[in-house]
Amino acid sequence: MYAALLAENATLKSKVAELEARLQHLETKAPVESYSNAPFPDFPKSPIAPLSKVEVERYGRQLIMREIGASGTCNMPLKVCFGLGGFHSTLRRDLTSVGTLKILPVLCCCFRPKKVDC
Amino acid sequence: MLLVGAGGLASSAALYLAGAGVGRIGVVDFDDIELSNLQRQIIHLPRNVGTSKAESAVRAIRDYNPEVDAIAYKCHFTSQNAMEIVKPYDLVLDCTDNVTSRYLINDACVLSGKPLVSGSALRMEGQVTVYHLYKDTPCYRCMFKEPPPKAAQGTCSNEGVLGVVPGIIGCLQALESIKILSQSGQPLASRMILFDAMSATFRTFKLRSRDKNCAICGDSPSITALIDYEAFCGASANDKPTPLALIKPAQHIVPTDYAALLLQHPDDHLLLDVRPALQFDICALPHAVNIPLPEIDSRIEEIKTLLESRTHGSNLSPAIYTICRRGNDSQRALLKLEALGFNSVKNITGGVAAWAQEVDPKFPTY
């Protein structure tokens, strides 16, 4: 009984030491190093992805929607023209954030009521 | 005004509140900015990825209007600190993304007597209403006595959202907040606006009046102090799904082990990607076959044919490896395949997200 407990105690102690070492390793490891330390730093089989890694991460929330998806997002970088001013600055921000990358600010007066400075 | 959450809803709300010259704006958020946030959280800038959301929001508010007393709370909004945080504000805006936080914010507002301007956005829809404003205005609990089962709690990280939608809802939240504080117009109390972006329609619904038997704002409330909301809702107060353990440890294979196997024996097994086709189109392993989880039953013959093509005439039965986005659906797929008679199935732990992290840093994550 005593010997069994001693043995179990020793096993648990070594397990704790191992887990602590792993924890310390995780805490001190910088994310960049983890790539170079990974067993497959340069995995030979490239993923199939129509968009780059950064694009997928940035536009992920709309890529997973059936209404927009990858095809809708890929179609978005078209030329869009908007006027300058308050109303348009909101639009410009929103459109830039959905991936409409080429935005040409031009003056457009057609929708603007004369006395409102927008 | 206090904004709980510094995400998509808060982005537009905070700037318009700052623009209107609101005296004090507090922003509570524990998280750091991620690149995947920027698609809708337009208050944060790419150069600040990795820094505190609350502090970034407060910086944007101060930049926009230095007159505003803007305060960042870089902490979780919890039952322990909620009452203290809410105290110096006249009104609270719920700009969070999960049911657990909604109950907590609601109860904190009722217990401290503050109106709550609540907004939410998912996919192409959004809704906004004002809770607990007048004597007969319902609170969130009057509307939803019990939290929905966890599986029914949709989150943006699972279902997606178009950035403009929370932007629009956040604008409406700012508008209602300004109306309430300036005591102008008819606030959106006992009414709810539903915005459908696909059909470009706003519809206003009348809500019930306050429930006299409500557990928190009723005539004889049973809740008189904040409770444990994660236990009450059975879900943690964020929009990240929790990893499940549906299968035995021996049925798991970690991505690095699968990668080693793949390099040695690239074509003696079937890699079944069970994500929806839309997600498979975003990025996939080159040799994976996409059969979404709900289609497994109806495409069983296809799976058998694919497996036969990988035996190469030998008698050995090839294995199936299941993979999904984060490793939960692929476990469900494994159980389904086993029930259908496939006996050599393994699940790639953590899905393509873990694959990107542990094996192939070039693999996109979303």
Interface residues (C-beta under 8 A of the other chain):
Chain A: Y35 A38 P39 F40 P41 F43 P44 K45 S46 P47 I48 A49 P50 L51 S52 K53 V54 E55 V56 E57 R58 Y59 G60 R61 Q62 L63 I64 M65 R66 E67 I68 G69 A70 S71 T90 R93 D94 S97 V98 G99
Chain B: S12 L35 S36 L38 Q39 R40 I42 R123 M124 C156 S157 N158 E159 G160 V161 L162 G163 V164 G167 M198 T256 A259 A260 L262 L263 P276 L278 Q279 D281 I282 C283 A284 L285 P286 H287 E358 V359 D360 P361 K362 F363 P364 T365 Y366
